[in-house]
C-alpha cells in the first residue's frame, strides 16, 4: 500500500488528508451489509438561471435533502463552455430506491421547500429539465 499526503489551505487553516492507493480497497462491513443507492441527477436550467439554481441549492435544498433522509455526496458544474452556463450535476445517496421515493415525496410536499422554490422563481422558472439515474457502486469501486 502506498501512503500519500495532501495539504489544503482553506481560510487560513491547513487541512491535511491522508490518501491511500492500493490494488484492493476494503469496504466497511456496514457498506457490504447495507449498500447505499446513489442517484445521479442532471439539471438543465433556462438561459441565465444557473446562478439562481446554485443559490437555491446552497441556501435551502441541501439542508432539505438531509432533512428528508437524502445524503448529499457531490455537486459539479461542467467545464464545457456551453454546459457551464446552464447545467448542475450532482449525486445524492439513499438507503434504497424505496427510501428515495419516500424521501422525494416528502421533500416535494415540504412547506419549506415550496416556499424556497416559489421565492427563487418569483422572477421566472429555473429548471428546464431534470434527468435522474439510480446506481450502485461497482464491486471494485473505492
C-alpha positions in Angstrom: 0.0 0.0 0.0 1.3 3.5 -0.9 0.6 6.3 1.5 0.1 9.8 0.1 -0.2 13.0 2.0 -2.2 16.0 0.8 -2.4 19.5 2.2 -5.1 22.1 1.5 -5.1 25.7 2.6 -8.5 27.0 3.3 -9.5 30.2 5.1 -6.1 30.3 6.9 -6.3 26.7 8.0 -4.3 23.9 6.7 -6.3 20.7 6.2 -4.3 17.5 6.0 -5.8 14.5 4.2 -4.1 11.1 4.0 -4.9 9.1 0.9 -4.1 5.6 0.1 -3.5 3.9 -3.2 -3.9 0.2 -3.2 -4.7 -2.6 -5.6 -7.6 -3.6 -3.3 -9.7 -1.1 -1.4 -11.5 -2.6 1.6 -15.2 -1.8 2.1 -16.6 -1.5 5.6 -18.8 -4.2 6.9 -21.6 -1.8 7.2 -21.3 -0.8 3.5 -21.3 -4.5 2.5 -24.3 -5.3 4.6 -26.4 -2.2 3.6 -25.1 -0.8 0.3 -26.4 2.7 -0.5 -28.2 3.6 -3.7 -26.7 6.6 -5.5 -28.7 9.0 -7.6 -27.0 10.9 -10.4 -29.1 14.0 -11.2 -28.5 16.5 -14.0 -30.4 19.8 -14.1 -30.6 21.9 -17.2 -31.7 25.5 -16.5 -33.4 28.1 -18.5 -30.9 30.5 -20.0 -29.3 32.7 -17.4 -30.9 30.8 -14.5 -28.0 28.6 -13.2 -26.9 31.2 -10.6 -30.4 31.2 -9.1 -30.4 27.4 -9.0 -27.0 27.3 -7.3 -28.2 29.9 -4.7 -31.3 27.8 -4.1 -29.2 24.7 -3.5 -26.7 26.5 -1.3 -29.3 28.3 0.8 -32.1 25.7 1.0 -32.1 22.5 -1.0 -29.0 20.7 0.6 -30.5 21.2 4.1 -33.9 20.0 3.0 -32.4 16.9 1.3 -30.7 15.9 4.6 -34.0 16.6 6.5 -35.7 14.1 4.3 -33.1 11.3 4.5 -31.0 12.1 1.4 -27.3 12.3 1.8 -25.5 15.0 -0.2 -22.5 13.4 -1.9 -21.0 15.8 -4.5 -22.1 18.7 -6.8 -20.5 19.8 -10.1 -20.7 22.4 -12.8 -19.4 21.2 -16.1 -16.2 22.8 -17.6 -17.7 22.7 -21.1 -18.3 26.3 -22.1 -21.9 25.8 -23.1 -23.0 23.4 -20.3 -21.2 25.5 -17.6 -23.8 28.2 -18.2 -26.9 26.0 -17.6 -26.0 22.6 -16.0 -25.8 21.4 -12.5 -24.8 17.7 -11.9 -24.9 16.1 -8.5 -25.0 12.8 -6.7 -27.1 12.1 -3.6 -27.5 8.7 -1.9 -30.3 6.8 -0.3 -30.7 3.7 1.8 -32.7 2.1 -1.1 -34.7 3.1 -4.1 -37.9 2.7 -2.0 -36.3 5.1 0.6 -35.5 7.5 -2.3 -39.1 7.6 -3.4 -40.3 8.2 0.1 -37.7 11.0 0.6 -38.6 12.7 -2.7 -42.3 12.5 -2.0 -41.7 14.2 1.5 -39.3 16.7 0.0 -41.7 17.8 -2.8 -44.6 18.5 -0.3 -42.4 20.1 2.4 -43.8 23.6 3.1 -40.2 24.9 3.5 -39.3 23.6 0.0 -42.4 25.0 -1.6 -41.7 28.4 0.0 -38.0 28.4 -1.1 -38.9 27.2 -4.6 -41.6 29.8 -5.1 -39.4 32.6 -3.8 -36.5 31.6 -6.0 -38.8 31.5 -9.1 -40.5 34.9 -8.4 -38.7 36.2 -11.5 -39.2 33.1 -13.6 -38.8 29.3 -13.7 -35.3 28.0 -13.1 -35.2 24.4 -14.2 -35.9 23.3 -17.8 -35.1 19.6 -17.5 -34.1 17.1 -14.8 -32.5 13.7 -15.6 -32.1 11.0 -12.9 -30.2 7.7 -12.8 -30.1 5.3 -9.9 -26.8 3.4 -9.4 -25.0 1.1 -7.1 -21.2 1.0 -6.6 -19.3 -1.5 -8.7 -17.6 -4.1 -6.6 -14.1 -2.6 -7.3 -15.2 1.0 -6.6 -13.2 2.8 -3.9 
